[in-house]
Amino acid sequence: MDDSCLLALDCGTSSLRAVLLDSRGRVLDYSERILRLTRPGAGRVEQQPELMLRLAHDAIDEVLAAAPSAPVACGIAVQRSSVVCWDRERLVPLSPVLSWQDTRAADRLEPHAGCAAEIARRTGLRLSPHYGASKLAWCLDQLPAVREAARAGRLAMGPLAAWLLAGLAKEAPCAVDHANASRTLLWNLATRDWDPTLIERFGLPPEALPACWPIRFPHGRLPSPQWRGGVRIAALTGDQNAAVFADGPLPEDVALVN
């Protein structure tokens, strides 16, 4: 009897779900936690990074308790364009999660309007306050704890996926996948890495950004009390990117538009 299984974690906007699947894709166990948004001011939409991390641990632990064997691998999908800043040494958040819905930094895009075509050529994105760059610049300018961490060389900032990976995986890697990085206005389509010109344009410290790794990559291991080696994190991506494959691999003659 084949008792191999897979673990999936989906961190969306309104809920977070951990799912245990057998080798045929059938659900063995499922755990969900509700996530809430706060709106503290005009254009401001936030979530709590520490709470999201704790709920992710809770949901994962709950489904792993039902696993017939150590999961072969784990895949993680995360809401895109949401960003957070944290202290990379202490793994403590220095900002709330600024949701993909947050537009507080819209005015910071106005100086870049003349370069919109060049930015689109590099990133594939139009200028929008929903993406991460202007929100990260706002954090650096408006939050004293973020500025102090930057001066001390302890600052990490970037997509929510990077914060979750740092808090979930052993040895707390500071890294993010290409899909989530690509929703920041800072990631170059051609080089598949952060774009130094855009980082400088938005006034961000390059050393604070997480390393860019492919979606399918050894992203670390989830610690587990049941299995000494933990669970291998084999994929990290955006939730909209992962949804394309919900019904399995795409035929070669099929294209999907979201």
N, C-alpha and C positions, 0 to 999 in steps of 0.2 A: 504494500500500500504506500502510495506517495504522500508523505505528510509535509512536503516542503511548502513554504508560504512566503508571502511578500508583505511588507508594511508600506502603507502610503499615508502621508500627512498633507492635508490641504488646509492652508491658512488663508481664508477668504476675508471679506470685509465684515460680514454679519455673523459668521460662525467659523469654527475651527474643527476639523474632523480627522480622526485617525481611523484607518480601515485596515483590517487584516484580510488578505486574499489568499486563496489556495492556488496551486499551480495552473488551474484552468480559469482563473479570474473570478471565481465565486467568492462572495463575501463570507468570511468566517466570523468576524466580529467587527463592531462599529462603535465608535464613541464620539460624541459631539459636545462642543462647548460653545456657548453663545458669546459673541464679541459685541461690544457696544461702542458707538461713536459719541464723542462729545463735540459740541459746537460752541466754543467759548467766545466767539466774536465773528464779525463779518468776514466771510471767506475762510474761516478757520475750522478745520475738521480734524480731530485728533483721536488717537487710541493710546492705550497704556502699554508700553513695551514690556515691562516686567510682568504684568498680568498675562499678556499674550504668551510669553515664554513659559510661565508657570502652567497655564492651561494646556499648552502643547505637551509638556512633560506629563501632566495628569492623563490626558487622552491617550498618549502613547503607552504609558504604564498600564492603563486599563485594558487595552487590546492585547498587549504582549502577555498579559496574564492568561489569556485564552489560547496562546499560540501552541500548537502541537510540537513544534520544534523551533530552533532559532531561525528567524526569517533570513532568507537568502540575501535579501537586500532591502533597502528603504528608498523610496522616492519622495521628494518634498516639492510641493507646488505652493507658491505664495502670491498674494495680491501684488500687482506690479505698481510702480510709480509712487508707492508710499516709502518714506525715508525716515531715518532716525540717526541720532548721534549718540555715541557712548564712549566711555573710558575703556580703552582696549586692555589695560593692565588689570583693572578691577572688575571688568564686565558689568559696569553700572551705567544705566542710561543717563544721558545729559540733556535729553530733549524728549518730548512726547513723540509718538509716531505721527508724523504729518501725513495724513491720508492722501491717497491719489485724488480725492475729491477736494483737497485743500487748495485754495487759490490766493492765499494771503500775500504771496510774493509776486503777483502779476506785474506790479510796477517795475520790478527789477529786470523785466524782459525788454522794456522800452529802449534802453541804450543799445540793445543788440538787434533791433529791427532791421537796420541796414545790412546786417550780415545774415539775415534769415535764410537766404538761398544757400549760402555756403555752409551754414550749420545743418540745413536739411541734406545737403550733398554728403556731409560727413556722417551724419547720424541716421538719416532716413526719417527724421521727425520734423514737424513744424514747431515753431516756438509756441509753447503752451505752459501756463503755470501749473498744470496738472503733473508735469514731469518733474524730476527731482532736482535739477541744477539750481533753479531759483530758490527753492525751499531750503536747500543746504546752505546757500549763500545767506539767506535770511537768518538761519540758526547761528551761523558764524558771526554775523553782525549784531544780532539782538540778544543772544544768550551768553552771559558772562562765563558760565561753567564750560561752555563749548570753546570760547576763546582761550580760557586758561588751560584747558587740556591741549589745545593746539600749540600754545607756547611751550608747554611741558613735554611735547612729543608723545602724548598719550591718547590723542584724539583718533577715533574711528568714526567715519560717517559714510552713509550710503543707503542702498535699498534695504527695506525691512528684511528681505531674505538673508542678508549678511548678518544682521543681528540675531536672527533665529538660529542660523547655522552656528554662530559663535557660542550661543547659549546651549545648544543641543548636543553638539559633537564633542567628543573627547579632545583635549588639547586646544579647544577653542580656536579654530582657524579663523583668520580674518579674510574672508573670501566671498565672492558672489559669482553666480553663473552669468553667462552671456545674455540670457533672456531678460533677467531682471536688470542687469547693467544697461541694457539697450534702451530702457525707459527713463533715462536720466538726462538726456541731452549732452552727455559727456562721453559716450561710448562710440568709437569709430567703427563703422561697418566694414571698412576695408582691412583694418589691422586687427579687428576683434579684440580691442583693448581700449583703455581710457585714452582719450585724445588730449595730449598736453596743451595744445592750443586752446581748446575749449575749457579745460580746467583753469588755465590762466585767465581766460576771458571772464569767467564767472568768479574769479578771485578765491579759489579754493586751494587748500594745501594738498598737493598730490599724494603725500605720504599718508594722509588720513583715509584715503580711499582703499577699499578692500581689493585684494588680488582678483583678477578676472579669470575664471576657470570655465571650461566647456560645461554644457548641461550634463552630459554623461561623463562623469569624472569621479575618481575616488575622493569624495568630499569629507571624509572622516568616518567616524563610527559613533553610533549612539550607544552610550553606556547602558548596560542592562544587568540587574542583579541575578537574572536567570542564567545568562550566558557570559562567560568570562571575557570573550572577545568582543562582546557587544554586537551591534547590527551595522553592517556596512551601508553607508549612504552613497548610493550609486548614481543618483540623479537629483539635481536641484534646478527648478525652472519656475516660470511664471504660470499662474493659474490659467490664464487665457491660452497660453501656448500648449499646456498639457491637455486642455479640453479638446483640442483638435484630434487627439488620439483616443478619445473615450470609447470609440467603437472599434478600436484596433488600428493596425497599420493602414495608411492610405494607399489605395491602388495608384499605380504610376500615372494613370490618365485622369486623376481627380485632383481638383484644386478647391480649397475652402477659403472663403472670405469672411472675416469676422467684422 
